[in-house]
Amino acid sequence: MNSDPLYRLLLAAIVVAAVWFWRRERAARRADAERFEAERKRLETKYASDLRERTGQLETLLNEMPEALIALNGQDEITLANRAAVQLFNLGPADNGRLLLEVLRQPEVAQSLDRLAREREVRDCELLLEKPVPRQLRLNATKLSGQGGALLLFHDLTTLRRLESTRQDFVANVSHELRTPISLIKSAIETLQDGAKCDSVARDKFLGIIDRHASRLELLIEDLLLLSALDSGRVELRTEPVELAGAVQTVIDDLAPAALSRGVQVLNQVGAEQRLRADPLRLRQILSNLIDNAIKYGREAGTVEISAAPLGGGFVQVRVRDDGEGMSEATLKRVFERFFRADKARARQQGGTGLGLAIVKNLVLAHGGDVRVESAPGKGSIFIFRLPAA
């Protein structure tokens, strides 16, 4: 070994330098590793946060969907159900992982799953769900790629079907209401043409029939036009302070002949202090329909009472009470429907269009109020509505 001091000094310097460079390199590598780890953790945290955010957005989107969505795995087991599906099918946490056909025992669902085994998708399969409440549904299903499974989308058609039924009933009722007076008018005209016009008594009789049923047609058309305008928001209300007692008395005076013919006493019990903010013409229509109904369907030689009282929140409540036969629970549910008549034979005898209470409801709602009826068989009826106070 060389003992030269200079050589040993140089060797020591080389060793020290090598150690220094090694330590610096190790420190640099450690710093790089720490930076890499920090960046990895930052990206991991960011991606996890982004994933949570996107998952939350997806969950919100799925749960805000009006349609019921169910996801299945390759064994037709439920892996996901949105809020609409949970509510529609009354699902619970225990149903996650169960076979769909154990939860929905519907032949149409089973047939759709069988078709999905052979086809890519199933479209517009309709089924009737009996429980927990009757619902008409339309099912669209799509097969998932990869490890299998499917997405099932259920559209609730119940409201649409009800609207279609209402429209069909409405058309049928309008046709019937138009056909009857038109037939009677045509019959009267034919009788006059056949020679009855030469007999003054017969002529007056058949002209009276024509006039009466022409007026009925006119009233029906006016009511239909008013309801159409209310439905489309084309009725402009000109509201102003209205003295309720005076408005009620005007209607009572107008309906006095009808009340007299049935021996009905109509009592105005509205205090002079009661004032409403309403369209005077529309308020008169509301009162006229309700009081006329009470006179027609109340007890013969009975009593109809109209009263009012202030309510909290700036409203006045008006009550129209009769002492007639009352209504069943089934009738109460439909009493404000267009053309609905509980006793059709009596309704034909009493006249009217069958639209009066529907007009009442729509006019009250247009004023920002509400209307309801209280009744029971043998206990008469009370129609109650409230409108803003003046």
C-alpha positions in Angstrom: 0.0 0.0 0.0 1.4 3.4 -0.9 2.3 5.3 2.2 2.8 8.6 0.5 0.9 11.2 2.6 -0.2 12.9 -0.6 -1.6 9.7 -2.0 -3.4 8.9 1.2 -4.8 12.5 1.3 -6.0 12.1 -2.2 -7.6 8.8 -1.5 -9.3 10.1 1.5 -10.6 13.0 -0.5 -11.9 10.6 -3.1 -13.7 8.5 -0.5 -15.2 11.6 1.2 -16.3 12.9 -2.2 -17.8 9.5 -3.1 -19.7 9.3 0.2 -20.9 12.8 -0.2 -22.1 12.2 -3.7 -23.7 8.9 -2.6 -25.5 10.7 0.2 -26.6 13.5 -2.0 -27.9 11.0 -4.6 -29.7 9.1 -1.9 -31.2 12.3 -0.6 -32.2 13.3 -4.1 -33.8 9.9 -4.7 -35.5 10.1 -1.3 -36.8 13.6 -2.2 -37.9 12.4 -5.6 -39.7 9.4 -3.9 -41.3 11.7 -1.4 -42.4 14.0 -4.2 -43.7 11.1 -6.2 -45.6 9.7 -3.1 -47.0 13.2 -2.4 -48.1 13.6 -6.0 -49.5 10.0 -6.0 -51.5 10.8 -2.8 -52.6 14.1 -4.2 -53.8 12.5 -7.4 -55.4 9.6 -5.5 -57.2 12.1 -3.3 -58.2 14.2 -6.3 -59.5 11.2 -8.2 -61.3 9.8 -5.2 -62.9 13.2 -4.7 -63.8 13.5 -8.4 -65.2 9.9 -8.2 -67.3 10.8 -5.1 -68.5 13.9 -6.8 -69.4 12.1 -10.0 -70.9 9.2 -8.1 -73.0 11.7 -6.1 -74.1 13.5 -9.3 -75.0 10.2 -10.8 -76.9 9.1 -7.7 -78.7 12.5 -7.7 -79.5 12.2 -11.4 -80.8 8.6 -10.9 -82.9 9.5 -7.8 -84.4 12.6 -9.5 -85.6 10.6 -12.5 -89.4 10.3 -12.5 -88.9 6.8 -14.1 -88.1 3.8 -12.0 -84.7 2.3 -12.8 -83.4 -1.1 -11.7 -80.0 -2.6 -12.6 -79.4 -6.3 -12.6 -76.3 -8.4 -12.7 -75.8 -11.5 -14.9 -77.8 -13.6 -12.6 -80.8 -11.2 -12.7 -80.2 -10.1 -9.2 -80.9 -6.5 -8.2 -77.7 -4.4 -7.9 -79.2 -0.9 -8.0 -82.6 0.7 -7.7 -83.3 4.4 -7.8 -85.7 6.3 -5.5 -88.6 6.0 -7.9 -88.1 2.3 -8.1 -87.9 2.0 -4.3 -91.2 3.9 -3.9 -93.0 2.2 -6.9 -92.2 -1.3 -5.9 -91.9 -0.8 -2.1 -88.3 -2.0 -2.1 -86.1 -2.2 1.0 -82.4 -2.7 1.7 -83.0 -6.4 2.0 -84.1 -6.6 -1.6 -80.6 -5.6 -2.9 -79.1 -8.8 -4.2 -82.4 -10.7 -4.5 -83.6 -12.1 -7.8 -85.9 -9.6 -9.6 -88.6 -12.2 -10.1 -88.7 -12.8 -6.4 -89.5 -9.1 -5.9 -91.7 -8.5 -9.0 -93.8 -11.5 -9.7 -95.1 -10.2 -13.0 -95.4 -12.5 -16.1 -94.5 -9.6 -18.3 -91.2 -9.0 -16.4 -90.3 -12.7 -16.7 -91.1 -12.7 -20.4 -88.9 -9.5 -20.9 -85.9 -11.2 -19.1 -86.4 -14.3 -21.3 -86.3 -12.0 -24.4 -83.2 -10.2 -23.2 -81.4 -13.6 -23.1 -81.8 -13.7 -26.9 -82.1 -10.0 -27.9 -80.3 -6.7 -27.2 -83.3 -4.8 -25.8 -87.0 -5.0 -25.1 -89.3 -2.0 -25.9 -92.7 -0.9 -24.8 -93.8 -3.9 -22.7 -96.9 -2.8 -20.7 -97.9 -4.4 -17.4 -100.4 -3.8 -14.6 -98.9 -3.5 -11.1 -101.5 -4.4 -8.5 -99.5 -3.7 -5.3 -98.8 -1.6 -3.3 -101.2 0.5 -5.4 -102.6 -0.3 -8.9 -100.3 1.2 -11.6 -100.2 0.9 -15.3 -96.5 0.6 -16.4 -94.4 0.5 -19.5 -91.1 -1.4 -19.4 -88.0 -0.8 -21.5 -85.0 -3.1 -20.9 -81.5 -3.0 -22.3 -78.8 -5.7 -22.0 -75.5 -4.6 -20.5 -72.2 -5.5 -22.2 -69.3 -7.1 -20.4 -70.2 -9.4 -17.6 -73.9 -9.4 -18.4 -76.8 -7.9 -16.6 -79.5 -5.4 -17.7 -81.0 -2.0 -17.1 -84.8 -1.9 -16.7 -86.7 1.3 -17.0 -90.3 1.5 -15.9 -92.5 4.4 -17.0 -95.6 5.1 -15.0 -98.5 5.5 -17.4 -101.2 5.7 -14.8 -101.8 9.4 -15.0 -101.7 9.3 -18.8 -104.2 6.5 -19.0 -106.5 8.3 -16.6 -106.3 11.5 -18.7 -107.0 9.4 -21.9 -110.0 7.9 -20.1 -111.2 11.3 -19.0 -110.9 12.7 -22.5 -112.8 9.8 -23.9 -115.5 10.2 -21.2 -115.6 13.9 -21.9 -116.1 13.4 -25.6 -118.8 10.8 -25.0 -120.6 13.1 -22.5 -120.4 16.1 -24.8 -121.8 14.0 -27.6 -124.6 12.8 -25.5 -125.4 16.3 -24.1 -125.5 17.7 -27.6 -127.4 14.8 -29.2 -130.4 14.9 -26.8 -131.5 18.5 -27.4 -130.6 18.4 -31.1 -132.8 15.3 -31.5 -135.7 17.0 -29.7 -135.3 20.2 -31.7 -135.3 18.2 -35.0 -138.3 16.2 -33.9 -140.2 19.3 -33.0 -139.4 20.9 -36.4 -140.5 17.8 -38.3 -143.8 17.8 -36.4 -144.3 21.4 -37.3 -143.5 20.7 -40.9 -146.0 17.8 -40.9 -148.8 20.2 -40.2 -148.8 21.0 -36.6 -147.9 24.6 -37.5 -151.6 25.1 -38.5 -152.7 24.2 -34.9 -151.9 27.2 -32.7 -151.8 25.2 -29.5 -149.6 22.5 -31.0 -147.4 25.1 -32.7 -146.8 27.0 -29.4 -146.0 23.7 -27.7 -143.4 22.6 -30.2 -141.9 26.1 -30.5 -141.5 26.1 -26.7 -139.7 22.7 -27.0 -137.3 24.2 -29.6 -136.7 27.4 -27.5 -136.1 25.4 -24.3 -133.6 23.0 -25.8 -131.9 25.7 -27.9 -131.3 27.6 -24.6 -130.0 24.3 -23.1 -127.5 24.0 -26.0 -126.5 27.7 -25.6 -125.8 27.2 -21.9 -123.8 24.0 -22.6 -121.7 25.7 -25.2 -121.1 28.7 -22.9 -120.0 26.4 -20.0 -117.7 24.4 -22.3 -116.1 27.6 -23.6 -115.6 28.9 -20.1 -114.0 25.7 -18.9 -111.7 25.7 -22.0 -110.7 29.3 -21.2 -110.0 28.4 -17.6 -108.0 25.4 -18.6 -105.8 27.4 -20.9 -105.5 30.4 -18.5 -107.3 32.7 -20.9 -109.8 34.0 -18.3 -108.7 37.4 -17.1 -110.0 38.1 -13.6 -110.9 41.7 -12.8 -110.8 41.6 -9.0 -112.1 44.3 -6.7 -113.6 44.5 -3.2 -117.0 42.9 -3.3 -119.7 43.1 -0.6 -120.5 39.4 -0.2 -123.9 39.8 1.3 -125.1 41.9 -1.6 -123.7 39.4 -4.2 -125.4 36.5 -2.4 -128.7 38.4 -2.3 -128.6 39.2 -6.0 -128.1 35.5 -6.8 -131.0 34.5 -4.4 -133.3 37.0 -6.2 -132.3 35.6 -9.6 -133.1 32.0 -8.5 -136.3 32.9 -6.6 -138.6 31.3 -9.2 -136.6 28.0 -9.0 -136.8 28.1 -5.2 -140.5 28.9 -5.2 -141.3 26.0 -7.6 -139.8 23.5 -5.0 -141.0 25.4 -1.9 -137.4 25.9 -0.8 -136.5 28.8 1.6 -133.1 30.3 0.8 -131.6 32.2 3.7 -128.8 34.8 3.3 -126.9 34.7 6.6 -123.8 36.5 5.4 -122.9 39.5 7.6 -122.7 43.0 6.0 -119.1 43.2 7.1 -117.9 40.3 4.9 -116.0 41.6 1.9 -114.0 39.6 -0.7 -111.5 40.5 -3.3 -112.9 38.8 -6.4 -114.2 39.3 -9.9 -117.8 40.2 -9.4 -119.1 38.4 -12.5 -117.1 35.2 -11.7 -118.1 35.3 -8.0 -121.8 35.5 -9.1 -121.2 32.4 -11.3 -119.7 30.5 -8.3 -122.6 31.5 -6.0 -125.2 30.8 -8.7 -124.0 27.3 -9.4 -123.7 26.4 -5.8 -127.1 27.9 -4.7 -128.9 26.5 -7.8 -127.5 23.1 -7.0 -128.6 23.3 -3.4 -132.1 24.3 -4.5 -132.3 21.5 -7.1 -130.9 18.7 -5.0 -132.0 19.8 -1.5 -135.1 18.6 0.2 -138.4 19.8 -1.4 -139.9 22.5 0.9 -136.5 22.5 2.6 -134.0 25.2 3.5 -130.8 26.4 1.9 -128.5 28.5 4.0 -125.5 30.7 2.9 -123.1 31.9 5.5 -119.6 33.3 5.7 -116.8 33.8 8.3 -113.3 35.3 8.3 -110.4 32.9 8.3 -106.7 33.4 9.3 -104.3 34.2 6.5 -106.5 36.9 4.9 -109.3 34.6 3.6 -113.1 34.5 4.0 -114.9 31.1 4.1 -118.3 30.8 2.4 -120.7 27.9 3.2 -123.7 26.8 1.1 -125.7 24.2 3.0 -128.8 22.2 2.0 -130.9 19.6 3.8 -131.2 17.1 1.0 -130.3 13.4 0.7 -126.6 13.9 1.0 -123.9 12.1 -1.0 -122.0 8.8 -0.6 -118.3 8.7 -0.2 -117.9 7.5 -3.8 -119.9 10.5 -5.1 -117.9 12.9 -2.9 -114.7 11.8 -4.7 -116.1 12.7 -8.1 -118.5 15.5 -7.5 -116.3 18.2 -9.1 -115.7 16.1 -12.3 -117.1 17.4 -15.5 -120.5 15.9 -16.5 -120.5 13.7 -13.4 -124.0 13.1 -12.0 -124.7 10.8 -9.1 -128.4 10.4 -10.0 -128.6 10.7 -13.8 -132.3 10.3 -14.0 -132.9 13.1 -11.5 -130.3 15.3 -13.2 -132.0 15.0 -16.5 -135.3 16.0 -14.8 -133.7 19.0 -13.1 -131.8 20.2 -16.2 -128.4 21.8 -16.3 -125.2 20.8 -18.1 -123.3 18.8 -15.5 -120.5 21.3 -15.7 -121.5 23.7 -12.9 -119.4 22.3 -10.1 -116.4 21.9 -12.4 -116.8 25.6 -13.2 -117.0 26.4 -9.5 -113.8 24.6 -8.7 -111.9 26.1 -11.6 -113.1 29.7 -10.8 -112.3 29.4 -7.1 -108.8 28.1 -7.9 -108.3 30.9 -10.4 -108.9 33.3 -7.5 -106.3 31.6 -5.4 -108.8 29.9 -3.1 -110.0 26.3 -2.7 -113.3 24.5 -2.5 -114.5 21.2 -0.9 -117.8 19.5 0.1 -118.9 17.8 3.3 -121.8 15.4 3.1 -123.1 12.0 4.2 -126.2 10.0 3.1 -129.3 11.5 4.7 -127.5 14.5 6.2 -127.5 17.0 3.4 -124.5 18.7 1.9 -122.3 21.7 2.7 -120.2 23.2 -0.1 -117.4 25.3 1.4 -115.1 27.6 -0.5 -112.7 30.3 0.5 -111.5 33.4 -1.3 -109.1 36.3 -0.4 -110.6 38.9 1.9 -110.8 42.5 0.8 
